[in-house]
C-alpha cells in the first residue's frame, strides 16, 4: 500500500503543476541554504584524524614574566626552544615532535625556472609517522640525519614536479637558502582539514599544504629565522644563540601517546618538569600546565568561530521560513481535493489511510525538493569555493552530507504536510457528497 501511495504521490506532482513547482522550489532553496552552510560547518568542525585524535597531545607551559601577570592569562600557544628541546629528550609518549616554520629561496637547477620562494616546516622525524604523512617516493630522513641536522629535505608532490618534472627527485639536490639539500622523500596528497598540526603561525587552519620539510635541528644549525609567530615578552640579547637561550615562544610541540589513558601520566610528568624548572628560576608564574588533544586544541584555537555557527543558525531559520510557506501551499493544494477525500471516505477509506496517503505525497514533494536542493547546494558550494583556495577546502560535500540533504528535505516536507494532511482528514463525507 505504501508503494501505491508513493506512485500516487508521484502522479500528484502533475496536478496543479505551477503550485507543485513553487513548493518544490521553495523547499529546495531552503534545503540548499541549510545544507551548504551545514557542510562548511561540518568540514570545519570535523575530526581530522579520528582514529588517533585523543592520543595526539599539545602541551603548554607558561614561561612568561611575573611582572604584569594577571592569573588566567597565557603568554602564548607555543613554547621556547629550551622547553622544546627538553620535551624532545623527555622520552614521554611513543613519539614527540617540535615544529617551526621555515621559508627561503630555491635556486632550481633547471635554467628555465627562475629563483622562487618556498615555505614549509622544520619538524623532527617523528612528525611524519605521528600525522601519517603519505609518501609516494622515498621516505622521511633517518634518525642520524635528525640528530645531526643534516642537509636533507622532503618535498611536496607539487614542488617536486615543478623542480624535476616526471623524474624521480629522491637523491637529487635542491639549493635552499644557499645550501644544497639532498631530497630523501616526496609526500603525496596530504591536506588535513583543518590543518591541526600547525594552526598557529602558518597559513592558518585552512591554508595551503607545506611545500617542503627540513629537520628541526638543521634549521637551528643554519640559524634560520622564524616563519610564523614569535612572542618575546622578556628582554633577550643580540644574536641567534641569545634567541635559543631566551624565553621567546615560537615552537609548536606535539606528543603521541600509546593510549589516551596515558594522559594523566603525561600531565604528572609535565607538572614535575615545571616544578624542576621553577627551581632553576624559570616559570615563575606558576600557572597550570595544560594538555590538549586534537579536538580540544581546535576548540581552544576557535577554529570554528561564532560567525560560522551564526551563519548555520540563520540558514536553518531561513529553512523554517520556507516550511511555513510550504504549509500554506500544501493547504491550498489539499483543500481543492476535498471532494475526492469525501468520496473515498464514503467508500470506506479510514482517516488513517487518507492521512498516510497525503503524508506520503508530501514526502514525494520533499524528495523532489531534495534533488533540486542538492543541485543548488552543490552549485552554491562551488561558487563559495571559487572565492579562494583556503575557502575551497571547506566546501566539499561527503556522503554523509548527501544523506543529510535528502533526510532533511523529506523530513521538512512531511513536517510541513502534517497540518494540511490533518485538515484533509477532517472532511465530512456527507457534506461533500451533498455538494456534488
C-alpha positions as CSV (number, residue, x, y, z in Angstrom):
1,X,0.0,0.0,0.0
2,X,2.9,2.3,0.8
3,X,4.3,1.8,-2.7
4,X,0.8,2.5,-4.2
5,X,0.6,5.8,-2.2
6,X,4.1,6.7,-3.4
7,X,3.1,6.2,-7.0
8,X,0.0,8.3,-6.4
9,X,2.3,11.0,-4.9
10,X,4.5,10.9,-8.0
11,X,1.4,11.3,-10.2
12,X,0.1,14.1,-8.0
13,X,3.2,16.2,-8.9
14,X,1.5,16.8,-12.3
15,X,-1.6,18.2,-10.6
16,X,-1.5,21.9,-10.3
17,X,2.0,22.0,-11.8
18,X,2.6,25.6,-11.0
19,X,1.7,25.1,-7.3
20,X,3.8,22.0,-7.1
21,X,6.8,23.6,-8.8
22,X,6.5,26.5,-6.4
23,X,6.5,24.2,-3.4
24,X,9.5,22.2,-4.7
25,X,11.4,25.3,-5.5
26,X,10.8,26.9,-2.0
27,X,11.8,23.7,-0.3
28,X,14.8,23.3,-2.5
29,X,16.1,26.8,-1.8
30,X,15.7,26.4,2.0
31,X,17.4,23.0,1.9
32,X,20.2,24.3,-0.3
33,X,20.9,27.2,2.0
34,X,20.9,25.0,5.1
35,X,22.9,22.2,3.6
36,X,25.6,24.4,2.1
37,X,26.3,26.2,5.4
38,X,26.0,22.9,7.4
39,X,28.5,21.3,5.0
40,X,31.0,24.0,5.6
41,X,30.5,23.9,9.4
42,X,30.7,20.1,9.2
43,X,34.1,20.2,7.4
44,X,35.5,22.9,9.7
45,X,34.5,21.2,12.9
46,X,35.2,17.6,11.9
47,X,37.8,15.4,13.5
48,X,40.8,15.5,11.0
49,X,42.3,12.3,12.4
50,X,39.6,10.4,14.3
51,X,41.4,7.2,15.0
52,X,44.1,8.8,17.0
53,X,43.0,12.4,17.8
54,X,42.7,11.6,21.5
55,X,46.3,10.3,21.5
56,X,47.9,13.4,19.9
57,X,48.6,15.9,22.6
58,X,49.7,19.6,22.6
59,X,51.5,20.6,25.9
60,X,51.6,24.2,27.1
61,X,53.7,25.6,29.9
62,X,53.6,29.3,30.7
63,X,57.1,30.8,30.8
64,X,56.0,34.4,30.7
65,X,57.4,37.0,33.1
66,X,55.8,37.5,36.5
67,X,55.7,41.3,36.1
68,X,52.3,42.4,34.9
69,X,50.9,38.9,35.0
70,X,47.1,38.5,35.6
71,X,46.1,35.0,36.7
72,X,44.2,33.2,33.9
73,X,46.1,34.9,31.1
74,X,48.6,32.9,29.0
75,X,51.8,34.1,27.3
76,X,51.0,32.3,24.1
77,X,50.2,29.0,22.5
78,X,53.8,27.9,21.6
79,X,56.9,27.3,23.7
80,X,60.5,28.3,23.9
81,X,63.4,26.5,22.2
82,X,64.7,25.4,25.7
83,X,61.4,23.8,26.6
84,X,61.0,22.2,23.2
85,X,64.5,20.5,23.4
86,X,63.8,19.3,27.0
87,X,60.5,17.8,25.9
88,X,62.1,16.1,22.9
89,X,64.6,14.5,25.3
90,X,62.0,13.5,27.8
91,X,61.1,10.1,26.4
92,X,57.4,10.7,27.1
93,X,54.9,9.1,24.8
94,X,55.5,6.9,21.8
95,X,56.6,9.9,19.6
96,X,57.5,13.5,20.0
97,X,58.0,16.4,17.6
98,X,58.9,20.0,17.7
99,X,57.6,22.1,14.7
100,X,58.5,25.5,13.4
101,X,58.0,27.3,10.2
102,X,60.7,28.0,7.6
103,X,60.9,29.8,4.3
104,X,63.5,30.8,1.8
105,X,64.6,31.0,-1.8
106,X,65.0,27.9,-4.0
107,X,67.5,28.1,-6.8
108,X,66.4,25.5,-9.4
109,X,69.0,23.6,-11.4
110,X,66.7,23.9,-14.4
111,X,67.6,27.0,-16.5
112,X,64.0,27.6,-17.5
113,X,62.9,28.2,-13.9
114,X,63.6,31.4,-12.1
115,X,64.5,31.6,-8.4
116,X,61.4,31.5,-6.2
117,X,60.4,31.4,-2.6
118,X,59.0,28.3,-0.9
119,X,57.5,27.8,2.6
120,X,57.4,24.7,4.8
121,X,58.1,23.3,8.2
122,X,61.1,22.2,10.2
123,X,59.9,19.2,12.4
124,X,61.7,16.2,13.8
125,X,61.5,12.8,12.2
126,X,58.5,11.6,14.3
127,X,56.3,14.2,12.6
128,X,55.7,12.0,9.6
129,X,54.6,9.0,11.5
130,X,52.6,11.0,14.1
131,X,50.5,12.7,11.5
132,X,50.6,9.9,8.9
133,X,52.1,11.9,6.1
134,X,51.8,9.7,2.9
135,X,54.9,9.2,0.9
136,X,54.8,8.5,-2.8
137,X,58.6,8.3,-3.2
138,X,61.3,7.7,-0.7
139,X,60.5,8.4,2.9
140,X,61.5,10.5,6.0
141,X,65.1,11.3,6.8
142,X,67.0,8.9,9.1
143,X,67.4,9.2,12.9
144,X,71.0,10.0,12.4
145,X,70.1,12.9,10.0
146,X,67.5,14.0,12.5
147,X,70.0,14.3,15.4
148,X,72.8,15.9,13.3
149,X,70.5,18.3,11.5
150,X,71.7,17.1,8.1
151,X,71.0,18.9,4.9
152,X,68.1,16.7,3.8
153,X,64.7,17.6,2.6
154,X,61.2,16.1,1.9
155,X,59.3,17.8,-0.9
156,X,55.6,18.0,-1.6
157,X,54.5,16.3,-4.8
158,X,53.6,19.7,-6.3
159,X,57.0,21.2,-5.6
160,X,58.8,18.0,-6.8
161,X,57.0,18.1,-10.1
162,X,57.8,21.8,-10.5
163,X,61.5,21.2,-9.9
164,X,62.1,17.8,-11.5
165,X,59.1,17.1,-13.8
166,X,58.5,13.4,-14.1
167,X,62.0,12.4,-13.0
168,X,62.5,10.7,-9.6
169,X,63.6,13.5,-7.2
170,X,64.9,11.1,-4.5
171,X,68.7,11.6,-4.4
172,X,68.6,14.9,-6.3
173,X,69.8,18.1,-4.9
174,X,67.8,21.3,-4.1
175,X,69.5,24.5,-3.3
176,X,67.6,26.1,-0.5
177,X,68.7,29.3,1.3
178,X,72.1,28.9,-0.2
179,X,72.7,25.3,0.9
180,X,72.4,22.1,-1.1
181,X,69.8,19.7,0.3
182,X,69.5,16.0,-0.7
183,X,65.9,15.0,-1.4
184,X,65.1,11.9,0.6
185,X,61.3,11.7,0.0
186,X,58.2,13.1,-1.7
187,X,54.9,13.1,0.0
188,X,51.6,12.9,-1.8
189,X,48.2,14.5,-1.4
190,X,48.1,15.4,2.3
191,X,45.8,18.2,3.1
192,X,44.2,17.6,6.5
193,X,41.2,19.9,7.1
194,X,41.7,21.7,9.3
195,X,45.5,21.9,9.4
196,X,45.5,20.8,13.0
197,X,49.3,20.1,13.1
198,X,50.1,23.8,12.8
199,X,47.2,26.1,13.2
200,X,49.4,28.8,14.8
201,X,51.8,31.0,12.9
202,X,51.3,29.5,9.5
203,X,48.8,29.9,6.7
204,X,46.0,29.1,9.1
205,X,43.7,26.2,9.8
206,X,42.5,26.1,6.2
207,X,45.7,27.2,4.4
208,X,47.7,25.5,1.6
209,X,49.9,22.5,2.1
210,X,53.5,22.8,3.1
211,X,55.9,22.8,0.2
212,X,58.9,21.2,2.0
213,X,60.2,19.8,5.2
214,X,63.7,20.0,6.7
215,X,65.0,18.6,10.0
216,X,64.3,20.7,13.1
217,X,68.0,20.8,14.1
218,X,69.0,21.7,10.6
219,X,67.1,25.0,10.7
220,X,68.7,25.7,14.1
221,X,72.2,24.8,12.8
222,X,71.8,27.2,9.9
223,X,70.3,29.8,12.2
224,X,67.2,30.2,10.1
225,X,64.8,32.9,11.0
226,X,61.3,32.1,12.1
227,X,58.5,31.9,9.6
228,X,55.5,32.4,11.8
229,X,54.7,33.7,15.3
230,X,57.3,34.7,17.8
231,X,56.4,36.2,21.2
232,X,59.2,37.8,23.2
233,X,57.8,39.5,26.3
234,X,61.2,39.2,28.0
235,X,64.4,41.0,27.1
236,X,67.0,39.0,25.2
237,X,70.4,39.7,24.0
238,X,71.6,40.0,20.4
239,X,72.4,37.0,18.2
240,X,70.9,33.7,17.4
241,X,72.2,31.9,20.5
242,X,70.5,34.5,22.6
243,X,67.2,33.6,21.0
244,X,67.7,30.0,21.7
245,X,68.5,30.7,25.4
246,X,65.7,33.2,25.8
247,X,62.1,32.8,26.9
248,X,60.7,33.7,23.5
249,X,58.0,31.3,22.5
250,X,57.9,30.3,18.8
251,X,57.9,26.5,18.6
252,X,54.8,24.2,18.4
253,X,55.1,20.8,20.2
254,X,53.2,17.5,19.9
255,X,53.3,14.2,21.8
256,X,51.8,11.0,20.6
257,X,50.6,8.7,23.4
258,X,50.3,5.0,23.2
259,X,46.9,5.2,24.6
260,X,44.5,8.0,25.7
261,X,44.7,6.6,29.2
262,X,48.3,7.6,29.4
263,X,47.3,11.3,29.5
264,X,47.3,11.6,33.3
265,X,50.8,10.2,33.4
266,X,52.0,12.8,30.9
267,X,50.3,15.5,32.9
268,X,52.1,14.4,36.0
269,X,55.4,14.4,34.2
270,X,54.7,17.9,32.8
271,X,53.9,19.2,36.3
272,X,57.1,17.7,37.7
273,X,59.1,19.2,34.8
274,X,57.6,22.7,35.5
275,X,58.5,22.3,39.2
276,X,62.1,21.5,38.4
277,X,62.3,24.5,36.0
278,X,60.9,26.8,38.8
279,X,63.8,25.7,41.0
280,X,66.1,27.0,38.2
281,X,64.4,30.3,38.3
282,X,62.0,29.8,35.4
283,X,58.2,29.5,35.0
284,X,57.7,31.9,37.9
285,X,54.0,32.5,37.1
286,X,53.3,29.0,38.5
287,X,50.4,28.8,36.0
288,X,48.6,25.4,35.4
289,X,50.3,23.3,32.8
290,X,47.8,22.2,30.2
291,X,47.4,19.4,27.7
292,X,45.1,19.4,24.7
293,X,44.1,16.6,22.4
294,X,43.3,17.4,18.7
295,X,39.7,18.3,19.1
296,X,40.4,20.2,22.3
297,X,43.1,22.1,20.5
298,X,40.8,23.0,17.7
299,X,38.3,24.3,20.2
300,X,41.0,26.2,22.1
301,X,42.1,27.9,18.9
302,X,38.5,28.7,18.0
303,X,38.8,27.1,14.5
304,X,35.1,27.3,14.2
305,X,34.2,30.8,15.1
306,X,30.9,32.2,16.3
307,X,30.2,33.7,12.9
308,X,30.2,30.2,11.3
309,X,27.7,28.9,13.8
310,X,25.6,32.0,13.4
311,X,25.5,31.5,9.7
312,X,24.3,28.0,10.2
313,X,21.6,29.2,12.6
314,X,20.4,31.8,10.1
315,X,20.3,29.3,7.3
316,X,18.1,27.0,9.4
317,X,15.9,30.0,10.2
318,X,15.5,30.6,6.5
319,X,14.6,26.9,6.1
320,X,11.9,27.3,8.8
321,X,10.5,30.3,6.9
322,X,10.4,28.2,3.7
323,X,8.5,25.5,5.6
324,X,5.9,28.0,6.7
325,X,5.3,28.9,3.1
326,X,5.2,25.3,2.1
327,X,2.5,24.7,4.7
328,X,0.3,27.3,3.1
329,X,0.8,25.9,-0.4
330,X,0.0,22.4,0.8
331,X,-3.1,23.7,2.5
332,X,-4.2,25.2,-0.8
333,X,-3.3,22.0,-2.7
334,X,-5.1,19.6,-0.4
335,X,-8.2,21.8,0.1
336,X,-9.2,21.6,-3.6
337,X,-9.2,17.8,-3.2
338,X,-11.9,17.8,-0.5
339,X,-14.5,16.2,-2.9
340,X,-12.0,13.4,-3.7
341,X,-11.5,12.8,0.0
342,X,-15.2,12.8,0.7
343,X,-15.8,10.1,-2.0
344,X,-13.0,8.0,-0.6
345,X,-14.3,8.3,2.9
346,X,-17.8,7.3,1.8
347,X,-16.4,4.3,0.0
348,X,-14.8,3.1,3.3
349,X,-11.4,4.6,3.4
350,X,-10.4,5.4,7.0
351,X,-8.9,8.7,8.2
352,X,-5.6,6.8,8.8
353,X,-5.5,5.8,5.2
354,X,-6.2,9.3,4.0
355,X,-3.6,10.7,6.4
356,X,-1.0,8.2,5.2
357,X,-1.7,8.9,1.5
358,X,-1.4,12.7,1.8
359,X,1.7,12.5,4.1
360,X,3.4,10.3,1.6
361,X,2.5,12.8,-1.1
362,X,4.2,15.4,1.0
363,X,7.3,13.2,1.2
364,X,7.4,12.9,-2.6
365,X,7.3,16.7,-2.8
366,X,10.2,16.7,-0.3
367,X,12.1,14.1,-2.3
368,X,11.8,16.3,-5.4
369,X,12.8,19.3,-3.4
370,X,15.8,17.4,-2.1
371,X,17.1,16.5,-5.5
372,X,16.8,20.1,-6.7
373,X,18.1,21.3,-3.3
374,X,21.2,19.1,-3.7
375,X,21.9,20.5,-7.1
376,X,21.5,24.1,-5.8
377,X,23.7,23.3,-2.7
378,X,26.5,21.9,-5.0
379,X,26.3,25.0,-7.1
380,X,26.4,27.2,-4.0
381,X,29.4,25.4,-2.6
382,X,31.2,25.6,-5.9
383,X,30.6,29.3,-6.0
384,X,31.7,29.8,-2.4
385,X,34.8,27.7,-3.1
386,X,35.8,29.8,-6.1
387,X,36.4,32.8,-3.8
388,X,39.8,31.4,-2.6
389,X,41.7,28.2,-2.2
390,X,41.5,28.4,1.6
391,X,37.7,28.5,1.5
392,X,37.6,25.8,-1.2
393,X,38.9,23.1,1.1
394,X,35.8,23.5,3.3
395,X,33.2,23.2,0.5
396,X,33.4,19.5,-0.3
397,X,30.2,17.5,0.3
398,X,30.8,14.0,1.6
399,X,28.3,11.0,1.5
400,X,27.1,11.9,5.0
401,X,26.0,15.3,3.9
402,X,24.4,13.9,0.8
403,X,22.3,11.7,3.0
404,X,21.5,14.6,5.3
405,X,20.2,16.6,2.3
406,X,17.6,14.0,1.4
407,X,16.6,13.3,5.1
408,X,16.3,17.0,5.8
409,X,14.2,17.6,2.7
410,X,11.8,14.7,3.1
411,X,11.5,15.3,6.8
412,X,10.9,19.0,6.3
413,X,8.2,18.3,3.7
414,X,6.5,15.7,5.9
415,X,6.6,18.2,8.8
416,X,5.1,20.9,6.6
417,X,2.5,18.4,5.5
418,X,1.2,17.5,9.0
419,X,-1.3,20.3,9.3
420,X,-2.6,20.2,5.7
421,X,-2.9,16.4,6.0
422,X,-4.7,16.6,9.3
423,X,-7.1,19.2,7.8
424,X,-7.8,17.0,4.8
425,X,-8.7,14.1,7.1
426,X,-11.4,16.2,8.8
427,X,-13.5,16.3,5.6
428,X,-17.1,15.2,6.3
429,X,-18.2,12.8,3.6
430,X,-21.9,13.6,3.8
431,X,-21.3,17.4,3.2
432,X,-19.0,16.8,0.3
433,X,-21.4,14.2,-1.4
434,X,-24.4,16.6,-0.9
435,X,-22.5,19.4,-2.5
436,X,-21.7,17.4,-5.7
